[in-house]
Amino acid sequence: MRTLDDLDVKGRRVLVRADLNVPLEGETITDDGRIRASVPTIKALVGRGAKVVVCAHLGRPKGKADPKYSLGPVAGRLGELLGQDVAFATDVVGDSARSTVDKLQDGQVALLENLRYEPGEESKDDAERRAFAEKLAGLAEVYVGDGFGAVHRKHASVYDVPRLLPHAAGGLVVAEVEVLKKLTESPERPYAVVLGGAKVSDKLGVIANLLSKVDRLLIGGGMAYTFLKAQGHEVGRSLLQEDQLDQVRGFLAEAAERGVELVLPVDVLAAVTFAPDAEHDVVESTAIPADREGLDIGPKTRELFASKLADAGTVFWNGPMGVFEFDAFSGGTRAVAEALIARTAEGGAFTVVGGGDSAAAVRRLGLPEDGFSHISTGGGASLEYLEGKTLPGLAALED
């Protein structure tokens, strides 16, 4: 995979596919982590005299312009972080984009409007996607893929454009791939994986693939209740995927056969309703009342999970342990994060936060981002890589 060092960019228009898909409340960015992660590659290109044209998506506008998903606020924040103005094109490949790009001088930066305003970006039709890619590629002379959070998508800006221009991977993508190779090819042991989040179905592939690689698998969050049900326990009104019970029973059997330690919650915070101020009690995970739902792992489970991470050589964590957006049910997620931070500080473990809600939780809970070895910018991309899948965006960059 070529890197920035392999490209001649001085005085040339460089299209950078970044991941700037940040959460917005109105026009206020509530978490700018992905923008900050994109800055080093853009700064490197600016420093080498490139005319930098940044493109990215935000949300799901479904192929049409929607002010709610405009990248306008992102342009302002990106400019603050770069310490220079960022010109903003009000369309993707139209008159505004062409005019904005034409005006760029060496070392200047422009941001195009949301790629997903264009139906060709996400089209399943190869010809429609290619036609849009040709227009996008026509704005530049060189392509840099740096949007790791989108490399698992076969989208025009990720898959088709690099096939039309001289291309290389940006620093962010290079760093993410190096981390994932370390997790899959040469993990220090014991190798522990912590999985949470709402649904087992979102992580079927990664569990199936990791059972042959890890020493310990810790399961929390909403997905834990399907595992508990598969063991024959009642889970009350907790999140449950009945259609996944047979698959989960298979995982439990395979883990036992392979000698993988599969660790489930021993207690949970069981609430009367799904609300920030819901009345709740700590109950054993095998005795959740019929009229309650588990919204976080309990104190004994927090201690148990921390003990299972205390001697780990490698830890990959993807998915919160509970409804971390509600303060009352954020303690389990915080406990896992703090256990990883402690292990990292001791210098004994390579700890990776697998993007998505886990990365958002770290920032929301005010935990130090440098307390981990790596925080990924792409939860979905990380999981698909760990499943062993070929990621279209990486395949295009490797050509």
Beta strands, then each sheet from edge to edge (+ up, - down):
strand 1: 13-17
strand 2: 24-25
strand 3: 28-29
strand 4: 51-55
strand 5: 86-88
strand 6: 109-111
strand 7: 142-145
strand 8: 167-169
strand 9: 191-195
strand 10: 216-219
strand 11: 261-263
strand 12: 267-271
strand 13: 280-284
strand 14: 293-297
strand 15: 314-318
strand 16: 350-353
strand 17: 374-375
sheet 1: 5+ 6+ 4+ 1+ 7+ 8+
sheet 2: 2+ 3-
sheet 3: 11+ 10+ 9+ 15+ 16+ 17+
sheet 4: 13+ 12- 14+
end
